[in-house]
Amino acid sequence: MTEVLLIGCGRMGGSLLKGWRESGIVDRPLVVDPAMPSLDGVTVAAALSDLPDPLPRTILLAVKPQMMDQALPPLAARLPDGALVISIAAGKTIAYLADRLGSKARIVRTMPNTPAAIGRGITVCCAGPGVDATGRDLADRLMRAVGAVAWIDDETLMHAVTALSGSGPAYVFLLIEALTAAGVAAGLPPDLAASLARATVSGSGELARLSPDDPAKLRADVTSPGGTTAAALGVLMAKGGLTDLMTRAVAAATARSQELARG
Ligand SMILES: NC(=O)c1ccc[n+]([C@@H]2O[C@H](COP(=O)([O-])OP(=O)(O)OC[C@H]3O[C@@H](n4cnc5c(N)ncnc54)[C@H](OP(=O)(O)O)[C@@H]3O)[C@@H](O)[C@H]2O)c1
């Protein structure tokens, strides 16, 4: 892959750039970001107008959703024919992007998550009209540089995707905080409770990733009848317990995403 233009290089754009540089899948990354320091092997510009024509035919949009109205018009004016535009902006639909970028753009809308910072994210992609297998493959490879990739055909599922994997890292960090607080309440020193909680969540996550067994089996493996784990699961799996809570949390995030989309 030769040239890719990254517009917006904050937390998520920065993670992508790091993934591309480490994997070497992009020969020449170009970055437009007003606050970006210079970087070896990367062409950096403060504004799109600082880059010469023609622009690369592969462009990744990583500005905040509220900056899109400002970022898109100068891009639309100079977009190469058939350009592949990949957006990671939460809530910005393919129709919204197509409306502002015009018919020259083939659009892939994606939703990554913050473990992308360590190459362990998951990105869900949805291709707009006119994106062929080559375009899909390109988008897949660019997002795969920071973790796993899944595809959906129905764009409306992006609300639920956002609620599960986009926002999901926050739920897991809250789980670490909650376990820490529970450990302190049970009498552990705060530092020990915090390191036990962090190691338990990250180690269990890694086990779930690497094991051929599904999570229910892994849970059963820790649980002997009448034992300590069973006592805790009796609380967590009771009516109104963790599954009910998580279902309500994801439903609230999904509803909020739908609400934001209506403007
Ligand atoms: N963080 C997440 O969990 C997450 C998950 C999935 C998707 N996303 C999406 O990722 C996108 C970026 O989020 P983020 O958290 O990485 O935001 P961020 O850290 O604020 O990064 C955005 C960057 O874009 C720059 N920028 C602003 N206007 C620009 C313009 N017109 N041209 C070029 N660059 C411009 C900003 O510079 P200044 O700071 O100087 O304005 C900033 O460096 C958002 O659309 C968000 O919805 C984020």
The ligand as a Tripos MOL2 file, in Angstrom:
@<TRIPOS>MOLECULE
LIG
   48    52     1     0     0
SMALL
NO_CHARGES

@<TRIPOS>ATOM
      1 N1        -11.7630    7.5720   21.4790 N.am      1 LIG1
      2 C1        -12.6050    6.5500   21.2510 C.2       1 LIG1
      3 O1        -12.9180    5.7200   22.1060 O.2       1 LIG1
      4 C2        -13.1650    6.3650   19.8730 C.ar      1 LIG1
      5 C3        -13.7300    5.1380   19.5190 C.ar      1 LIG1
      6 C4        -14.2430    4.9970   18.2300 C.ar      1 LIG1
      7 C5        -14.2170    6.0690   17.3570 C.ar      1 LIG1
      8 N2        -13.6720    7.2540   17.7450 N.ar      1 LIG1
      9 C6        -13.6960    8.3680   16.8020 C.3       1 LIG1
     10 O2        -12.3830    8.7620   16.5260 O.3       1 LIG1
     11 C7        -12.4010   10.1290   16.1380 C.3       1 LIG1
     12 C8        -11.2570   10.8240   16.8120 C.3       1 LIG1
     13 O3        -11.4310   10.7500   18.2250 O.3       1 LIG1
     14 P1        -10.2020   11.0040   19.1870 P.3       1 LIG1
     15 O4        -10.6240   10.5480   20.5380 O.co2     1 LIG1
     16 O5         -8.9510   10.4520   18.5640 O.co2     1 LIG1
     17 O6        -10.1820   12.6200   19.1220 O.3       1 LIG1
     18 P2         -8.9620   13.6040   19.3240 P.3       1 LIG1
     19 O7         -7.9350   12.9870   20.2290 O.co2     1 LIG1
     20 O8         -9.5300   14.9450   19.6660 O.co2     1 LIG1
     21 O9         -8.3030   13.6910   17.8600 O.3       1 LIG1
     22 C9         -8.7840   14.4720   16.8090 C.3       1 LIG1
     23 C10        -7.5950   15.1980   16.1830 C.3       1 LIG1
     24 O10        -8.0390   15.8540   14.9950 O.3       1 LIG1
     25 C11        -7.4540   17.1450   14.9600 C.3       1 LIG1
     26 N3         -8.2780   18.0320   14.1040 N.ar      1 LIG1
     27 C12        -9.3100   18.8310   14.4290 C.ar      1 LIG1
     28 N4         -9.8060   19.4360   13.3360 N.ar      1 LIG1
     29 C13        -9.0670   19.0190   12.2830 C.ar      1 LIG1
     30 C14        -9.0980   19.2890   10.8830 C.ar      1 LIG1
     31 N5        -10.0030   20.1050   10.3360 N.pl3     1 LIG1
     32 N6         -8.1870   18.6760   10.0780 N.ar      1 LIG1
     33 C15        -7.2860   17.8190   10.6210 C.ar      1 LIG1
     34 N7         -7.2090   17.5300   11.9340 N.ar      1 LIG1
     35 C16        -8.0900   18.1100   12.7560 C.ar      1 LIG1
     36 C17        -7.4460   17.5540   16.4010 C.3       1 LIG1
     37 O11        -6.5700   18.6310   16.6050 O.3       1 LIG1
     38 P3         -6.9300   19.6980   17.8050 P.3       1 LIG1
     39 O12        -6.9240   18.8860   19.0610 O.co2     1 LIG1
     40 O13        -5.8330   20.6900   17.6950 O.co2     1 LIG1
     41 O14        -8.3010   20.2260   17.4880 O.co2     1 LIG1
     42 C18        -6.9840   16.2590   17.0870 C.3       1 LIG1
     43 O15        -5.5830   16.1430   17.0900 O.3       1 LIG1
     44 C19       -13.7640   10.7010   16.5470 C.3       1 LIG1
     45 O16       -14.5190   10.9550   15.3850 O.3       1 LIG1
     46 C20       -14.3810    9.6040   17.3740 C.3       1 LIG1
     47 O17       -15.7830    9.5370   17.1930 O.3       1 LIG1
     48 C21       -13.1310    7.4080   18.9660 C.ar      1 LIG1
@<TRIPOS>BOND
     1     1     2 1
     2     2     3 2
     3     2     4 1
     4     4     5 ar
     5     4    48 ar
     6     5     6 ar
     7     6     7 ar
     8     7     8 ar
     9     8     9 1
    10     8    48 ar
    11     9    10 1
    12     9    46 1
    13    10    11 1
    14    11    12 1
    15    11    44 1
    16    12    13 1
    17    13    14 1
    18    14    15 2
    19    14    16 1
    20    14    17 1
    21    17    18 1
    22    18    19 2
    23    18    20 1
    24    18    21 1
    25    21    22 1
    26    22    23 1
    27    23    24 1
    28    23    42 1
    29    24    25 1
    30    25    26 1
    31    25    36 1
    32    26    27 ar
    33    26    35 ar
    34    27    28 ar
    35    28    29 ar
    36    29    30 ar
    37    29    35 ar
    38    30    31 1
    39    30    32 ar
    40    32    33 ar
    41    33    34 ar
    42    34    35 ar
    43    36    37 1
    44    36    42 1
    45    37    38 1
    46    38    39 2
    47    38    40 1
    48    38    41 1
    49    42    43 1
    50    44    45 1
    51    44    46 1
    52    46    47 1
@<TRIPOS>SUBSTRUCTURE
     1 LIG1         1 GROUP 0 **** ****
